[in-house]
Structure formats: C-alpha cells, structure tokens
C-alpha cells in the first residue's frame, strides 16, 4: 500500500494499493483407500494403457514411462478414492422417537451378540437380539398402519352432507343451523323439509316409476311377459343375504320396516281364539304342531314334519308361521298365539334379528290388518293347550312324509364337522403305535384338557425320571427307592410310602377306587407334586 502526496480536491490523501500472489494455491488432494480398490479393473486398465503406447515406439523412453506412470496413477486414484454415499434422510412421516430408541437398542444387542465368544452366553444374547428385532419390526408395521389410518381419516369425511346429515340423524340438536343444499338440477332447497327429503332421497333412492320407463315402450303392457319358471330360476340363483344387482346390496329389511313383537306371560286364560304351538326333535326326526282352542275347548290341530336336518328353533318358527297363516286366512280379529319357546319370542322381539325364518313371520304379521297377541308359558306345568301341542309335535315326528324342508343350520353343520373330526381322530388314536401309556389313561379322545406341569406330564406319558423308563433306555435299576415295587406311575401315585402325606392332602379318602384319569383331573394335584 502506498500513500500519494499529490494535491487533489479531496480532504484525504490518495491511497494506492496493489497485491500479487506469492504462493500458488495448494493442489487438490484426493483421498485414496486401497482397501476399496478393484484390482481386477486396475490390472485391465494397466494392460490397455501399455498396449495403447506400445505402437508409439521407444524414441523417448523417459517421456513414455512418465506418461504411463501418470495414467496408471490417475486410474488407480479413480478406482480407489472414497465414494461418498448419499446422506440418509429420516424424513419419513411415520418415523418417531420411540422407533429411534428401539432401533438403537436392537443394534446394541446385535453388537453384544457378535462380540460374545462364550457359546452359552452367545446363544442367550442371540435370543435376546432376535426378540428385540421382532418387536422392532412389529413396532414399525403398527406405526405405519396407524399413521396411514390417521391420514385417511384426515382426508375423508363420514358423510357427503357433513353437518346437515348429523342434524338429520339427531347427532346435533341445532336444526336452525341446517344449510340449504344443492339439488341435481342446480337449484337449492328452500325449507327444512326439502333439505330432509333431499338427504333421504340421496341415501335411500326410490325405484323408477312407471312414468320413467324408456320411451320405446308405450305402456307396461308392451313389455315381454315374465313366466313363473323364469321368476323361480332367478330367485333360486340369488345368493343368501344378497340382492341380484350390481352393487350386491343386502336384502335385510330397511330400518322403517323393522319392528319388535311384544309378548306377555300366559295367565291360563284361553278365552276367545287361541293357538298353542310347539316344536320337537326325537330320534333324529323333527316336527311341529299347533292346537286351536276356542273359548277353552280344543277345536282342531295341524301337524307338520320337517327334514331331519332342521333344528328345534326352525320347528318352533314353522309352527308360529302356520299359526299366523291360519289367523290371516280366517280373518280372526282377536287371536292369541301361546308357546313355550322363549328363544323364538326373543328372536321376534329383536328388531335387529336378520334370520330369514324370523323375517318371514314378521312380514306376515306386519301385512295383517289386525293385532295378534303373543304369550309365553312354562313347559310341563299342567297347561292343557301346551301339553296337547307338545304331544302333537312328538306325533308329527313319526309321519312318513316330510311336509317342509329347511336348509342345514350353521350350528348343525359345525356340530357334524366336529363329530366327523373326532371320529377320525379316535380311529387314528386306536390304531397308532405311539403314546400307548397315555392311551391307557385316555382311550377316548376329547377336547377337554388335563391339568399338567413338568412333573405331572412325566407321569401321564410314563417318560422322564421314572425308574422303569430309565431302565429301558439307560439300563438302570427299576426298583423304587422305597424298595417294595417297580417305580412306575401306578406305584408312585397309589402305593409308594414316600408320598403318603401328599395323598392325604390332595386325594379323596376312596382314591384307591378312583381311576388314574380321575386323580390326574384334580386341579390342586400339580401344586406340590415334585417327586421326580
């Protein structure tokens, strides 16, 4: 820097500054890691470099050597320099601090397992690492699922109409805040009733009327008539509980058609027109019957036999259906149906019951113009009408012809499948050559389980530290330590003097008359039993 003394119009002296580069900038260094060098590619590169310069001659040997060295060095640096991996970004929306802590714990357990040299401790630490790793993976899946569910809930709504639909379903009480909504033609509703009607028509669309038929038909009479056989074929092809349309809407009754049938307890008053119904199942035969009483006197009875696969509940509902049909056909204005099946009455009283047999009876009652009373009576308490209906229902099971067919009930299907499985299991258990010690205790298979632990299981199976079992495999002495008999499970449980106090505490006084299976079924047996 130099200060000039030249006079100028400024209040300051002129400063002259100049600079120059004394040292060149340091060369850029490349970090080389020979452990990551691909020596096969280096060898191939050296061969190609030498072959490329072999045709140039050896006039300038020093220059050729310098050139080859430079190219080999450059190639070696290219293949050996550290490659920077892209930085991992933990920007996942589902990532949480709990997952980070669980991942750190999993990695720590893995390092402890890898450093361990002792075989026993190594196995223990491997199990701990695997358990923590499984918890970490399960935690990731649950976190992702919950995050996705919350995202879906944030971008979706429960109803297209929002607050209006909540007011209509009585989830909000301020009806004054119900807004006007748009119709399909672009107009808006003008009143609260119009808004209600528009929302209901959207959720429960009405079927097309005669006026909305295609213009190609002048009237419904121009349509091709549908035969009875065509209707039956379509009805038989309908899947259970599904309608034959594109959307597969369920055929359950709509809410406005659902109702409950009330009933009272019978007070032995049979004045007027009364019908007693009952269902029965005897010797794999099912039937039902009804008895008509007029002013306390038996007038007539109707019997009906069902297919053997029908259940008692189906028979009860069939009897009620026959009673309702009889009342409707005769136009009885004041009728009472009395039965002893509480399950049938509870099914009729449940508006959410979707059984087709219950729905059929409810449809008959709903379409009838008069009220039908239902009453419940106890079975076998001396009621004349109920006893007569029970006798006729048992008689209906002896009929030669089947009057009504019902589909196989799901409960019966499960029972038959379970019965078949148990039969196959029993055949295999009888013919198997294994587990004969257990077969002596449990010759009949069952789904019930015995109480067991580490010691009781050895007695049940006859394996383990029993002297008889030890002699078979290890040629040890089979005599019990009491010195009176061979040490097997029968001797230990019933006769060995060492366990006399145990038998007094847990066994009944007549335990010698009980079987081993009955003794093993005692719940407190496994608490103090450690004889082996």
Secondary structure by P-SEA (a helix, b strand, c coil): cccccccccccccbbbbbbbbccccccbbbbbbccccaaaaaaaaaaaaaaaacccccccaaaaaaaaaaaaaaaaaaacccccccccccccccccaaaaaaaaaaaaaaaaaaacccaaaaaaaaaaaaaaaaaaaaaaaaaaaaaaaaaaaaaccccccaaaaaaaaccccccccbbbbbcccccccccaaaaaaaaaaaaccccccccccccccccccccccccaaaaaaaaaaccccccccccccccccccccbbbbbbbccccccccbbbbbbccccccccccbbbbbccccccbbbbbbccccccaaaaaaaaaaaaaaaaaaacccbbbbbbccaaaaaaaaccccccaaaaaaaaaaaaccbbbbbbbbbcccccaaaaaaaaaaaaaaacccccccccccaaaaaaaaaaaaaaaaaaaaaacccaaaaaaaccccccccccccaaaaaaaacccccaaaaaaccccccccccccccccccccccccccaaaaaaaccccccccccaaaaaaccccccccccc
